[in-house]
Amino acid sequence: MVKFLLLALALGLAHADDYSELQGKWETIAIAANNVDKIEKEGPMRLYVREIDCNDDCSEMGVTFYVNANNQCSKTKVIGYRQADGTYRTQFEGDNTFKPVHATPENIVFVTDNVDRDGRKTKLIYVVGKGQPLTSEQHEKFVEFAHEKNIPEENIHNVLATGVYQLSEFPGRLFQPEARGLRPEASGESARGPTWWEPL
């Protein structure tokens, strides 16, 4: 719990109680999973999130994302239906429950449990944002949070620089590592330096 609070402090996150604040354009920044093959390049759970929307009471949450398989990039939207425990449930590559656990106008952290068609269980963490990579400090706290979920550091993928499909929902932004001075899978400092966000 202490490490989770440290992550919240590092990312400047507030509890995601008002889910209507989560709606809008987003990009996947980093993904972690205990079964790392699920999030490798062309892995079925390597989701390049682009948009999140809710109905009026956010009992239904839509997530629009791209996946890459066989060198083909396809756009997908799933609808998560809120359960009694506050998680959302949907079908994609098996059965999924997910929940946004912390959020600000700049970042959201989701935790997800996936059970694929073979009954294999995978725990995942997704961080989405507005186009800036995690700072070194944020990455360090993310590593600590992943450890709490029994996910080793080597299973964290910083995927922002690998979303190279030129499908940006953010006008004028190129999804090319060279344009950002980044190399795929590498974490790095934001060009603006460490950023601290006010809670929602």
C-alpha positions as CSV (number, residue, x, y, z in Angstrom):
1,M,0.0,0.0,0.0
2,V,2.8,2.4,0.8
3,K,4.4,1.8,-2.5
4,F,1.1,2.4,-4.3
5,L,0.8,5.7,-2.5
6,L,4.3,6.6,-3.6
7,L,3.2,5.9,-7.2
8,A,0.2,8.2,-6.8
9,L,2.5,10.9,-5.5
10,A,5.0,10.5,-8.3
11,L,2.3,10.7,-11.0
12,G,0.3,13.3,-9.1
13,L,-2.7,11.1,-9.2
14,A,-6.1,11.4,-7.6
15,H,-8.6,8.6,-6.9
16,A,-10.6,8.0,-10.1
17,D,-14.0,8.3,-8.4
18,D,-15.6,10.7,-11.0
19,Y,-15.2,8.6,-14.0
20,S,-16.7,11.2,-16.3
21,E,-13.4,13.0,-15.9
22,L,-11.7,10.1,-17.7
23,Q,-13.4,10.8,-21.1
24,G,-11.3,12.1,-24.0
25,K,-8.3,11.4,-26.1
26,W,-5.5,9.3,-24.6
27,E,-2.4,7.4,-25.6
28,T,-0.9,4.3,-24.0
29,I,2.3,5.3,-22.2
30,A,3.4,2.1,-20.5
31,I,2.1,-1.5,-19.9
32,A,3.1,-4.1,-17.4
33,A,2.0,-7.8,-17.2
34,N,2.9,-10.8,-15.3
35,N,2.7,-12.9,-18.5
36,V,5.0,-10.7,-20.6
37,D,4.2,-12.4,-23.9
38,K,0.8,-10.9,-23.8
39,I,2.3,-7.4,-24.2
40,E,5.2,-8.1,-26.5
41,K,5.1,-6.5,-29.9
42,E,2.0,-8.0,-31.7
43,G,1.0,-9.4,-28.3
44,P,-2.8,-9.6,-27.9
45,M,-3.0,-7.3,-24.9
46,R,-0.6,-4.7,-26.2
47,L,-3.3,-2.1,-26.6
48,Y,-2.6,1.3,-28.1
49,V,-5.4,3.3,-26.4
50,R,-6.7,6.3,-28.2
51,E,-10.0,7.3,-26.6
52,I,-12.1,6.7,-23.5
53,D,-15.8,7.5,-23.2
54,C,-18.7,6.9,-20.8
55,N,-22.5,7.1,-20.7
56,D,-24.2,9.5,-18.4
57,D,-23.6,7.7,-15.2
58,C,-20.5,5.9,-16.5
59,S,-22.1,2.5,-15.9
60,E,-20.7,1.8,-19.4
61,M,-17.1,2.7,-20.3
62,G,-15.9,2.6,-23.9
63,V,-12.2,2.2,-24.7
64,T,-11.0,2.7,-28.3
65,F,-7.6,1.3,-29.1
66,Y,-5.4,-0.2,-31.9
67,V,-3.8,-3.6,-31.9
68,N,-1.1,-4.8,-34.2
69,A,-1.1,-8.4,-35.4
70,N,0.6,-9.9,-38.5
71,N,1.9,-6.4,-39.4
72,Q,-1.7,-5.2,-39.6
73,C,-3.0,-2.4,-37.3
74,S,-6.7,-2.6,-36.5
75,K,-8.9,-0.3,-34.6
76,T,-11.1,-1.8,-31.9
77,K,-13.6,-0.5,-29.4
78,V,-14.8,-2.5,-26.3
79,I,-17.6,-1.5,-23.9
80,G,-17.0,-2.3,-20.2
81,Y,-20.0,-2.8,-18.0
82,R,-19.7,-1.7,-14.4
83,Q,-20.0,-4.4,-11.8
84,A,-21.2,-4.3,-8.2
85,D,-17.5,-4.1,-7.0
86,G,-16.8,-1.0,-9.2
87,T,-14.8,-2.9,-11.8
88,Y,-15.7,-3.0,-15.5
89,R,-16.2,-6.2,-17.4
90,T,-15.8,-6.8,-21.1
91,Q,-14.8,-9.4,-23.7
92,F,-11.5,-9.1,-25.6
93,E,-9.1,-11.9,-26.0
94,G,-11.1,-13.6,-23.3
95,D,-12.8,-12.2,-20.2
96,N,-11.5,-8.9,-18.8
97,T,-12.2,-6.9,-15.7
98,F,-10.6,-3.5,-15.4
99,K,-10.7,-0.4,-13.3
100,P,-9.2,3.0,-13.4
101,V,-7.6,3.3,-10.0
102,H,-6.0,6.8,-10.2
103,A,-6.4,9.7,-12.6
104,T,-5.6,13.3,-13.3
105,P,-6.1,15.4,-16.5
106,E,-2.7,14.1,-17.7
107,N,-2.5,10.4,-16.7
108,I,-4.8,7.5,-15.8
109,V,-3.7,4.2,-14.3
110,F,-5.8,1.1,-15.0
111,V,-5.4,-2.4,-13.5
112,T,-6.8,-5.3,-15.5
113,D,-7.3,-9.0,-15.1
114,N,-7.5,-11.1,-18.3
115,V,-8.6,-14.7,-18.5
116,D,-8.0,-15.9,-22.0
117,R,-9.8,-18.7,-23.9
118,D,-7.4,-21.3,-22.5
119,G,-8.1,-20.2,-18.9
120,R,-4.7,-18.5,-18.6
121,K,-4.8,-15.6,-16.1
122,T,-2.9,-12.4,-16.7
123,K,-2.6,-9.3,-14.5
124,L,-1.9,-6.1,-16.3
125,I,-1.3,-2.4,-15.5
126,Y,-1.9,0.3,-18.2
127,V,-0.8,3.9,-17.9
128,V,-2.3,6.3,-20.4
129,G,-1.5,9.9,-20.9
130,K,-1.4,12.9,-23.2
131,G,1.7,12.1,-25.2
132,Q,4.6,12.6,-22.7
133,P,6.7,9.6,-21.6
134,L,7.1,8.8,-17.9
135,T,9.9,10.7,-16.1
136,S,12.6,8.6,-14.4
137,E,11.0,9.2,-11.1
138,Q,7.5,8.2,-12.3
139,H,9.0,5.1,-14.0
140,E,10.7,4.1,-10.7
141,K,7.4,4.4,-8.8
142,F,5.7,2.4,-11.5
143,V,8.3,-0.4,-11.0
144,E,7.5,-0.4,-7.3
145,F,3.7,-0.6,-8.0
146,A,4.3,-3.4,-10.5
147,H,6.3,-5.4,-7.9
148,E,3.3,-5.1,-5.6
149,K,1.3,-6.9,-8.3
150,N,4.0,-9.5,-8.6
151,I,5.1,-8.1,-12.0
152,P,8.9,-7.9,-12.4
153,E,10.6,-4.8,-13.8
154,E,11.6,-6.5,-17.0
155,N,7.9,-7.0,-17.8
156,I,7.3,-3.3,-18.0
157,H,7.1,-2.0,-21.6
158,N,7.2,1.7,-22.3
159,V,5.2,1.7,-25.5
160,L,4.6,5.4,-26.3
161,A,7.5,5.5,-28.8
162,T,6.3,2.4,-30.6
163,G,2.8,3.6,-31.6
164,V,4.1,4.4,-35.1
165,Y,0.9,3.9,-37.0
166,Q,0.4,7.6,-37.9
167,L,-3.1,7.2,-36.4
168,S,-2.8,10.1,-33.9
169,E,-6.0,11.5,-32.5
170,F,-3.8,14.5,-31.4
171,P,-3.5,16.8,-34.4
172,G,0.0,17.4,-35.7
173,R,1.7,14.7,-33.6
174,L,3.9,12.2,-35.3
175,F,4.1,8.7,-33.8
176,Q,7.7,8.2,-34.7
177,P,10.5,7.5,-32.2
178,E,13.0,9.6,-34.2
179,A,10.6,12.6,-34.1
180,R,10.6,12.4,-30.3
181,G,14.3,11.6,-29.8
182,L,13.3,8.3,-28.2
183,R,14.1,4.7,-29.0
184,P,11.3,2.1,-28.8
185,E,10.8,0.4,-25.4
186,A,13.0,3.0,-23.6
187,S,11.8,5.1,-20.8
188,G,13.0,8.7,-20.7
189,E,12.5,12.1,-19.3
190,S,9.9,14.4,-20.8
191,A,11.3,17.1,-23.0
192,R,9.7,19.5,-20.6
193,G,11.3,17.8,-17.6
194,P,9.6,16.2,-14.6
195,T,5.9,17.2,-14.5
196,W,3.7,17.3,-11.4
197,W,-0.1,17.3,-11.8
198,E,-2.7,18.7,-9.6
199,P,-5.4,16.2,-8.5
200,L,-8.8,16.4,-10.2
